[in-house]
Amino acid sequence: MLLSNIPPALTGEPLLEQIHKAKEQRKALVEGFLYEKTILMVAASPGLGKSTLSTQVAIELAAGLPVFGAFPVIKPLKVLYCQNERPQLEFLERAEVISKTYPIVAENLTITDSYKLFNLLKEDHLHAFIKCVMRDCPGVEVIFLDPIYPLVSGGLSKDEPASAFVKAMSLLQHFTGATLYLNHHTTKPTHDMDGRQIEKDDPYYGSSWLKACVTGSYAMKETKGGVSLHLKKDNYSCLHKTIHLEYDGSTELSHVPNDQLPVGDKLKSFLKLKEVDKKEFGFNDIRDAIGCDIRTLRKQLARKEIFDTLDVTSTKKNKSVYKVKVVL
């Protein structure tokens, strides 16, 4: 290790400057869900759908579409998705189904299933891993590791592999500046003497190390018609406490139920999708998508912030056909 490779510590005026800039440096990528230079973990039992969910989120981030149809993305983001448990064909199959609803912005999306060949317990593997990330996705902004346990030999239930993984994530973030999205398995459920399942604060393997490493975490639970994400850790007090999602098996997409969103937010989400896919649409297309009455929708479309984003491209049978002309 060369001394020239280690940046000097902060002190004096440079320290004061960085203190004043600190709040500016952690910007929202997805308001209430994902932030710059953070590590978010989603833990769930095998088969509950965390990979299906993270595939959707990766595609939404790359396209700049609202996450779960509700949470705005600041801009299309450069995304690397690391499929670590099964072949990348699984991601591709899901993406093919999703592509019938959402556009796949391929220039912003990189996927691989090769990183599971690394064992991050080994120093040379760790450095090669980081170099591969920087080679495969220059300028990456969000990295998905799905799931995390194959990257360390022996899993994460013991101290040595768990601490090695934490070090690897710290170095990965140091060299790339990316936000990390980690999928992880929960531990086996335990029950009390009456047979009721015991609710754990940190229901995942390697909890003491990982809890220190991640800045935010959710436990995913099955619900009728979908899943819900329950907040377990939030270092910066900026994450949604609970996110309820409905799952549509025909599209493989999960979304925040319409009745939980204001009409204005639903309209913005619809227009953002139309901005990305560049398709024309009519008044009734909007009504069908957001499910509101005619009078309310007319009022929403008359709002300046909405009206100014639309072009009337043609009129068919006295009905306007729209196209989104500017970024919302």
N, C-alpha and C positions, 0 to 999 in steps of 0.2 A: 504494500500500500504506500503510495507516494504522498508526501505532505501536500504537494501541489494539487492533489485531487480532492482535498478537504477544504470546503469554503470556510473562511474565518468566522468566528462567533460574532454575534451582534452586540454592540455596545455604543454608548454615546449618542450622537445625532442620528446615525443610521438606525439605532434601536428605536428612538423616539419616532422617526419617520414610519417605521414598520408598524409600530403600535397604532398610530393614527390611521394607517391604511388597512388595518386588520379586518375590519368589518367589510370593506370593499372587496377583499380577496376571497371571500367565501360566498359566491353568488349562487343563486338558485338555478339549477338546470331544469328541474321540475318542481314548481312551487309546492312545498309541503311534503315532498317525497325524496328528491335527490338533489344533492348540492355538490359544488366543486370541492375537490380535495377532501372528500369524505369516503368512508367505507360503510356500505349498507349490506346487511346480511338478512336473508329470508330463510327461515328454517321451517321444515315441514316433514311429516312422515313420508316415506317412500310411496310413490303412486298418487299423491294428493294433487299434483299438478303444478309444482313450483317451476319445472322446466317449461311447461306450456305457457305459464305466466311470464317468465323471463324472456322467452322467445318473442312474445308479443311486445314487451316493453322495449327490447332491443330494436325491433322493427319500427316502433313508434318514435323512439329517440332518433334513429337514423333519418326518418322522414320529417321530423319536426312536428309530429301529430300529438294531440293531447293524450297523455298516458291514461289508460282505462276510459278513454272518451271524456275525461273530466279535468285532468290536471295539465295546464299549458306547459309546453316545452319552449324554452327561450329561443331556440333555433335548431335546425337540423344538426345533429351531433355525429362525430366520428366514433363509431362503435366497433369494438372487437369482442366477438363471442367465442369463448373457449369451451367446446363440448368435451368434457373430461371423462364421462362415464360410458357413453355409448358412441357409435359412429356418427359422424356429422350428418349422415343421411336422415337421422331423426329430426334434426333442425330443419333440413331442406324440405322434408315432407310437411312439417308444420308450416313453414314459410310458404309453400305452394298453396296450401289451403287459405292462409291469411291473405295472400296476394290477390285473391278474388274479391277482397273487401278493401284492403289497403295497398297502396303502391309500395313496392320494395325499392328503396333508393340505394342501389347496389354500390355506388361510389362511396357511400358513407358506412357501409357494412362489410366487415371482414369476419369470416368464421374459420375455425380450425378444430380438428380433433387430435392434433399431433402433440399438444403440450402435456398430455397424460403420460408421455414417455419420460418426462422429467421426474426426478426424485429430489425435491427441494431440501432434503436433509444433506445433500451433497453440495458443497460450495461451487464446484464447477458447473453443476446442473443449474444452480440458481442464477449464475451470471449468464449462462447460455439462454436460459428461459427469458430473462429480461431483454437480452439482445434480440431474440426472436420476436418478442412483442414489438420492439421498436423497428425491426425490419419489416414485419408483416403489416403493421398499421401505424405508419408515421403520423404523428400529430393526434394519436388516439386520445379521446376525451372520456370515454366510459369503457371499462373492461368488465365483462361478465365471466365469472368462473363457475361453471355448472357441471357437477358440484365441486367442492373444494378438496374433499378427502383423497381422491386419487393422486393428488400432487405430492403427497408425502407418504413414504413407505411405512406401513404399519398403522395408517389412519391417524386420527386426531384425539383418541381417548387418553393417550399418555403424554407426559410433559414434554419429552424431547421432540417428537414430531410437531406437537402443537406450538411450541415456542419457535421451532424452525420455520413453521408456516407464517407465524406472526412477523418474524424478521423478514421473510421473503416479501410479504405484502407491504411492509414499510419501505423496503428498497424499490419494489416495483413502482410504488407511488412516488417515491423520491425522484426516480429517473424519468418517469413518464408524465408526472403531474396529473394523471388521470384519476377520475372517480372510480371506485371499485364496487361492483355488485356481486355479492357472494351467495350462492345457493348451498345450503347445508342440510344434513339430515338431523332430525330430532332423535333424542335418546328413546329407548323403549319406555312405554308408560308404566308407572307404578300405581298401586291402588292402596287405599286404607283398609282397615279391618272390615268395613261395611261394603267393600267392593267398589267404592267410588274412586274415580281417577284423581290422583293428586296433581294439582296445577303447579308446575315448576316455574320459577322466575327465569331460568336460562335453560330451556329444554333441548340442549344440543351438546354434542360431543366436544371435549376440549374447552368447556365453558369458561373456566377461569382465565385462560390465555386469550381466547377469542373475544370474551367480553371486554377485556382491556384493549384489544386491537380495534374492534369496530366502533364507529361513531354512532351508528344507529342499527337497530335490529327489529325484525318483525317475526312473530310466530304465525304461521298459516294454519287455519283450521277449516274443516269442511262445514258447509252450511247447506241448507235446503236450496238447491238451484245454483250453487257456486261455492265460493270460499270467502273467508274474511281474514284480513291481516291485522294482528293485534300488536301494538307497539310494546317492545320490551326494553329498549334503550334509546335514548335521544340526548346526545351530548350537548347539542346546541339549541334545544327546545324549539325545533322548527318543523317537526314531522307530524303528520296526521296521526291522531291517537288510534283510530280504528278505521279501516277501509273495508267496506262491504262490497262484494263483487258478484255480479250475476254472470254465469257462463253460458255461452251459446255454442253447442257442440257442432253446429253446421258451419260456423266460421272459425272455430277454435279461439274466439276472442272473449275476454272478460271485460265487463264495464260496470261503472258505478250506476246503480239503478236510476232510471230517469226521474223518478219521483223524489230523489234526493238532491237533484241539481236544479238551480234556478234556470228559468227559460233562457235568459241572456247567455248563461254559460253553455247551455246545450246548443244554442244557435252559433256561438263562436266556434265550438268544436266542429259542428257541421261545416261551417265555412272554411275552417282550417283544412279539413279533409279535401274540400273542393279546390282550395288553393293548390294543394299538392298534386291531386290527380288531374287538375286542369279540365274537368268535365263541366259542361253546362247543366243547369238545373232550373226547375220551375218552382213556383210558390207551393204547389202541392207536394213536391219532392221534399221541401223543407218541413212541411207539416207532418208528413209521414215519418220523417227521421226524428223529429224532436217531440212530436205528440202534443201540440198545443192548439188552442182554438184560433179561428181566423182573426178575430179582433186583436188578440194579444200578439200574434205574429206580425200583423200589419204595424202595430205600434213599435215592435222591436226593429223591424226593417226601416222604419222612419227615423230611428235614432241616428244622429250624424255619424257616430263612430262606426256604425254598421253600413249606413247608406253610402258613405264615401268609399267603402271597400268594394262596391259592386258596379259592374257594367251591365246594362241591358243590351244583350247582343242581338235580340230579335223579338218580335211579337207574333205569337201563333194563336189564332182564334181569340184575339183580344187578351191573351195571357202573356205576361213578360217571361222571357228566358234570360237567366242571369249567368254571369261568370265573375269569379273573384279576381279583382285587378291589383290589389295591394295586400301586403302582409298585414295581418290583424295585430 
